[in-house]
C-alpha cells in the first residue's frame, strides 16, 4: 500500500478558520448567557453638593427580578460591603412575566438607614398589577413616583414617572420642595432629565442597560426607545448632572456582552 493511501486527511486553512470561528462564537454565547450577567460591577462616583455631611447613595436600576436568585444574591452581598445610607431603585423592577411576588421577595432584602425608595419604569406600566403597591409596601419600600420627600434636613428626593410609558408630572413631584434645596431626582428613562434640569442637583436614571449587548469597544448594538442620546455614565444636561446606570437585570434577551451589570455608588458631599 502506498504512503499516499494512508496519509491522514488534514483541514485546510479555511476549514480551520471556520472551526475556530464557531468555537469562539460558542464561547461568546456561553459567556454572554451564563457568565457576564452575574459579574456585577460596583462603580464609585463623587458628586459635589453643599450638604452638611456626606451621603452614600446606592442606585439599583432595571432589576427585572423574578425573586432572589444568583444575581440578586450577588447584589445583596455587594450592598452589605458598600453600606449605603440610602438605596434608590430607578424603575423596571418587574420582569417580563409580571411577577410582583418576585419583586416583593427581592425588595424585602434591601435595607439602608435612610430607607429604600423607588420610581416606576416602563415595565411597571407595561406589566401593571393591582398588587404592585401592596408588594412595595410589604417590602418596606416607598414609591416616590411623581412625589417628593425630605430624606435628611439637607437633602430632598424627588421621583418622576417614566417619560416613555408613564405620566411624568414635574410640577406635582416638586410640590413642597423649598427653593434652593439639594435635590436628587429619581427617574427611569433618561430623556426625563429635560423636565427637571436646573431644578435638580443630581438625576439618577436607568432604562438603557448600557446597550446590554455591545461591541468590544463599547458601541451598543441597540438601545431601547426613550434612551435619547444617552447610553451610560455621567452627563451634564442644562447645568444638571445626570448618571445613567447600566442596570442589574436584562430586558428581552437574557444575556449581556461587554456590558456588565452595575451597582452605582455615589458619595455626595461638599
C-alpha positions in Angstrom: 0.0 0.0 0.0 1.4 3.4 -0.9 2.1 6.1 1.7 -0.3 8.4 -0.1 -3.2 5.9 0.6 -2.6 6.1 4.4 -1.8 9.8 4.6 -4.1 11.4 7.2 -6.6 13.9 5.9 -5.8 17.4 7.2 -8.0 20.5 7.4 -7.4 23.4 5.1 -6.7 26.9 6.5 -10.2 27.9 5.5 -11.7 24.9 7.4 -9.5 25.7 10.4 -10.8 29.3 10.4 -14.4 28.1 10.3 -13.8 25.7 13.2 -12.1 28.4 15.2 -14.8 30.9 14.5 -17.5 28.5 15.5 -15.6 27.8 18.8 -15.2 31.4 19.6 -18.8 32.1 18.8 -20.0 29.3 21.0 -17.7 30.6 23.8 -19.1 34.1 23.5 -22.7 32.8 23.7 -21.9 30.8 26.9 -20.1 33.8 28.4 -22.9 36.3 27.5 -25.6 34.0 28.8 -24.2 32.4 31.9 -21.2 34.5 33.0 -21.3 38.2 32.3 -24.9 38.8 33.5 -23.7 37.8 37.0 -20.5 39.8 37.1 -22.0 42.8 38.8 -19.6 45.7 38.8 -19.6 48.4 41.5 -18.9 51.8 40.1 -18.0 54.7 42.5 -18.7 58.4 41.9 -18.2 61.6 43.8 -20.9 64.2 43.4 -20.2 67.7 44.9 -23.2 69.0 46.8 -23.4 71.6 49.7 -24.7 69.1 52.2 -23.9 69.2 55.9 -22.3 65.7 55.9 -21.5 63.1 53.3 -24.3 60.9 51.9 -23.7 57.5 50.4 -26.3 56.6 47.8 -26.7 53.2 46.2 -28.5 53.1 42.9 -30.1 49.9 41.5 -31.9 50.1 38.2 -33.6 47.6 35.9 -33.7 44.7 38.3 -36.1 42.8 36.1 -36.2 40.3 39.0 -38.3 37.2 39.4 -37.1 36.7 43.0 -33.9 36.3 44.9 -31.6 34.3 42.6 -27.9 34.1 41.8 -27.7 37.7 40.5 -29.8 39.2 43.3 -27.7 37.4 46.0 -24.5 38.9 44.4 -26.1 42.4 44.6 -27.1 41.9 48.2 -23.6 40.9 49.1 -22.1 43.9 47.4 -24.6 46.2 49.2 -23.5 44.8 52.5 -19.9 45.6 51.7 -20.8 49.2 50.5 -23.1 50.0 53.4 -25.0 52.9 51.7 -27.0 55.4 53.7 -29.9 55.1 51.3 -30.9 52.8 48.4 -32.8 54.1 45.4 -34.3 51.9 42.6 -34.8 53.7 39.3 -37.5 51.6 37.7 -38.1 48.4 35.8 -38.2 46.1 38.8 -40.6 43.6 37.3 -39.6 41.0 34.7 -41.4 40.3 31.5 -43.8 37.8 33.2 -45.2 40.5 35.6 -44.3 38.5 38.7 -44.7 41.1 41.6 -44.3 38.4 44.2 -40.8 38.0 42.9 -40.3 41.8 43.1 -41.5 41.8 46.7 -39.2 39.0 47.6 -36.2 40.9 46.3 -37.1 44.3 47.6 -37.6 42.9 51.1 -33.9 42.1 51.2 -32.9 45.7 50.6 -32.1 47.7 53.8 -30.5 51.1 54.5 -30.6 53.6 57.4 -32.4 56.2 55.4 -34.7 53.7 53.6 -35.3 52.3 50.2 -37.0 54.4 47.6 -38.3 53.7 44.1 -39.8 55.1 41.0 -41.7 53.2 38.3 -40.3 52.4 34.9 -41.8 51.4 31.6 -42.2 47.7 32.5 -44.3 48.7 35.6 -46.7 50.3 33.1 -46.4 47.6 30.5 -47.0 44.8 33.1 -49.3 46.5 35.6 -50.8 44.7 38.6 -53.2 45.7 41.3 -50.8 44.0 43.7 -47.8 46.2 42.8 -48.4 48.9 45.5 -49.0 46.1 48.1 -45.8 44.4 47.1 -43.8 47.7 47.6 -45.5 48.4 50.9 -44.9 44.8 52.2 -41.2 45.1 51.3 -41.0 48.4 53.2 -40.0 50.3 50.1 -41.5 53.7 49.4 -42.8 54.5 45.9 -42.0 58.2 45.2 -43.2 58.4 41.6 -44.4 61.9 40.9 -43.8 62.8 44.6 -41.1 64.1 46.9 -39.8 63.6 50.4 -37.2 65.1 52.6 -34.5 62.5 53.0 -32.5 64.5 55.5 -32.6 68.1 56.7 -30.3 69.0 53.9 -31.4 66.6 51.0 -34.7 66.1 49.2 -35.7 63.1 47.0 -38.0 63.8 44.0 -39.4 61.0 41.8 -40.7 61.3 38.3 -42.8 58.9 36.4 -41.4 57.3 33.2 -41.4 59.5 30.1 -41.7 56.5 27.7 -44.7 54.8 29.2 -45.9 56.8 32.2 -47.3 60.2 33.0 -44.5 62.3 34.4 -45.7 65.4 36.4 -42.7 67.5 37.4 -44.9 70.3 39.0 -46.6 67.8 41.2 -43.3 66.0 42.0 -41.7 69.2 43.2 -44.6 70.4 45.4 -43.3 71.3 48.8 -39.6 71.2 47.8 -38.1 74.5 49.1 -36.3 76.7 46.5 -32.6 76.2 46.6 -32.8 72.8 48.2 -30.3 70.0 47.5 -32.4 67.7 45.3 -31.7 64.2 44.0 -34.2 63.2 41.3 -35.0 59.6 40.5 -36.4 58.7 37.1 -36.3 55.8 34.7 -35.9 56.8 31.0 -33.1 59.4 30.9 -34.9 61.7 28.5 -36.9 62.7 31.6 -33.9 64.9 32.6 -35.2 67.6 30.3 -38.2 68.1 32.6 -36.1 68.6 35.7 -32.9 70.2 34.5 -31.8 73.2 36.6 -34.1 72.1 39.4 -32.1 69.0 40.4 -28.6 68.8 41.9 -28.3 65.2 40.7 -30.5 63.0 38.5 -30.3 59.2 38.6 -31.7 57.2 35.6 -31.5 53.8 34.0 -33.5 52.2 31.2 -30.7 51.9 28.6 -29.0 48.9 30.1 -25.9 50.5 28.6 -26.9 48.7 25.4 -26.7 45.3 27.1 -25.1 43.7 24.1 -22.2 45.8 22.8 -19.2 45.5 20.5 -15.8 45.1 22.3 -15.0 48.8 22.1 -18.3 49.7 23.8 -20.7 50.6 20.9 -24.2 49.3 21.7 -25.9 47.2 19.0 -29.3 48.6 20.1 -30.9 51.0 22.7 -34.5 50.9 23.8 -36.9 53.8 22.8 -36.7 56.5 25.4 -32.9 56.4 25.7 -32.5 59.5 23.6 -28.8 60.5 23.2 -27.8 58.7 26.5 -26.1 55.3 26.9 -24.4 55.1 30.3 -22.4 57.1 32.7 -22.3 60.8 33.7 -23.8 63.6 31.7 -24.2 67.3 32.1 -27.6 68.4 30.8 -28.5 72.1 31.0 -26.5 72.6 34.2 -27.8 69.4 35.8 -25.7 66.3 36.5 -27.3 63.0 35.5 -26.0 59.5 35.9 -27.4 56.7 33.6 -26.9 53.2 35.1 -26.3 50.1 33.0 -28.7 48.4 35.4 -28.7 45.0 37.0 -31.1 42.7 35.1 -31.7 42.0 31.4 -34.5 43.0 29.1 -35.9 40.9 26.2 -32.7 38.8 25.9 -31.3 37.1 28.9 -27.7 38.0 28.1 -25.0 40.6 28.4 -21.9 41.1 26.4 -19.1 43.7 27.0 -21.6 45.5 29.3 -21.5 44.2 32.8 -24.5 44.8 35.2 -23.9 47.7 37.5 -24.4 48.8 41.1 -23.7 52.5 41.1 -22.4 54.1 44.4 -22.4 57.9 44.9 -20.5 59.8 47.6 -22.5 63.0 47.8 -20.7 65.7 49.7 -19.0 69.2 49.8 
